[in-house]
Amino acid sequence: MADIRSPSVRLSTKALLRLTCDDPDRAWVEAVVLDCLSPGADPQVRALAVTCLGHLARIRREVSGRIVRRLEELLDDPVLGGRAEDALDDIAVFTRGKSTAKKSDSAEEC
């Protein structure tokens, strides 16, 4: 967890990806990844965090509604909008009916 908050972008991104792929506590991983989307976070960490939300859908086959809402908020972001759209596509494909995610409403290896 300390590596995710490291000033080293390389360490932060490596730790974030490892957490996304390996930690079994989906709800906790979602919270950590969402925290990495804060405006003060490094732009590369923020970009990877958006991608990791799509990975969560692919790996866990489920994401919470707050993930979908946050990604929808990012669609108009000039830097993260395309990644947010990709992550929402992953959610739509990989969570089909097995998700707490509802658009506009509320495991594989990495």
C-alpha positions in Angstrom: 0.0 0.0 0.0 2.9 2.4 0.8 4.2 1.9 -2.8 1.0 3.2 -4.2 1.5 6.5 -2.5 5.2 6.6 -3.4 6.5 9.7 -5.1 8.0 7.3 -7.7 5.5 6.9 -10.5 7.2 3.6 -11.4 6.6 2.2 -8.0 3.1 3.6 -7.7 1.9 2.2 -11.0 3.5 -1.2 -10.4 1.9 -1.5 -7.0 -1.5 -0.3 -8.3 -1.5 -2.9 -11.0 -0.3 -5.6 -8.6 -3.1 -4.7 -6.2 -5.7 -4.7 -8.9 -4.7 -8.1 -10.3 -3.9 -10.0 -7.0 -5.9 -8.7 -4.1 -9.0 -10.7 -3.4 -10.9 -8.0 -1.6 -12.7 -6.3 -4.5 -14.4 -3.6 -2.4 -11.1 -2.6 -0.8 -9.3 -2.5 -4.2 -12.1 -0.4 -5.6 -11.7 2.1 -2.8 -7.9 2.3 -3.3 -8.2 2.7 -7.0 -10.8 5.4 -6.7 -8.5 7.2 -4.3 -5.8 7.1 -7.0 -8.2 9.2 -9.2 -8.0 12.2 -6.9 -7.1 15.4 -8.8 -3.8 15.7 -6.9 -2.5 12.3 -8.0 0.1 12.0 -10.6 -1.5 12.0 -14.1 0.1 8.6 -15.0 -1.2 7.1 -11.8 -4.7 8.5 -12.5 -4.6 7.1 -16.1 -3.6 3.7 -14.8 -6.3 3.8 -12.1 -9.0 4.2 -14.8 -7.6 1.3 -16.7 -7.5 -0.8 -13.5 -11.2 -0.2 -13.0 -11.7 -2.0 -16.4 -9.4 -4.7 -15.3 -11.4 -5.2 -12.1 -14.5 -5.9 -14.2 -12.6 -8.4 -16.3 -10.9 -10.2 -13.4 -13.7 -10.1 -10.8 -16.7 -10.1 -13.2 -18.3 -7.5 -10.9 -17.9 -3.9 -9.9 -19.9 -1.6 -7.7 -22.2 1.1 -9.0 -19.9 3.8 -7.7 -17.2 2.7 -10.1 -19.6 3.1 -13.0 -20.7 6.5 -11.8 -17.1 7.7 -11.4 -16.2 6.5 -14.8 -19.2 8.2 -16.3 -18.1 11.5 -14.6 -14.7 11.1 -16.4 -16.1 10.7 -19.9 -15.8 14.4 -20.6 -12.3 14.6 -19.2 -9.9 15.5 -22.0 -7.1 13.3 -20.6 -9.0 10.4 -19.1 -12.2 10.3 -21.1 -11.1 7.7 -23.6 -9.8 5.4 -20.9 -13.0 5.9 -19.0 -15.0 4.9 -22.1 -12.8 1.8 -22.5 -13.2 0.8 -18.9 -17.0 1.2 -19.2 -16.9 -1.0 -22.2 -15.0 -3.6 -20.2 -17.6 -3.4 -17.5 -20.4 -3.9 -20.0 -18.8 -6.9 -21.6 -17.4 -8.7 -18.5 -20.1 -8.1 -15.9 -23.2 -9.1 -17.9 -25.9 -9.4 -15.3 -23.4 -10.5 -12.6 -22.6 -7.0 -11.4 -23.8 -4.5 -8.9 -23.0 -2.0 -11.7 -25.8 -0.3 -13.5 -25.0 2.3 -16.0 -26.5 5.7 -15.2 -28.0 4.1 -12.2 -26.4 3.8 -9.3 -11.4 -14.3 -12.6 -9.0 -13.9 -15.2 -5.3 -13.1 -14.9 -4.0 -9.6 -15.6 
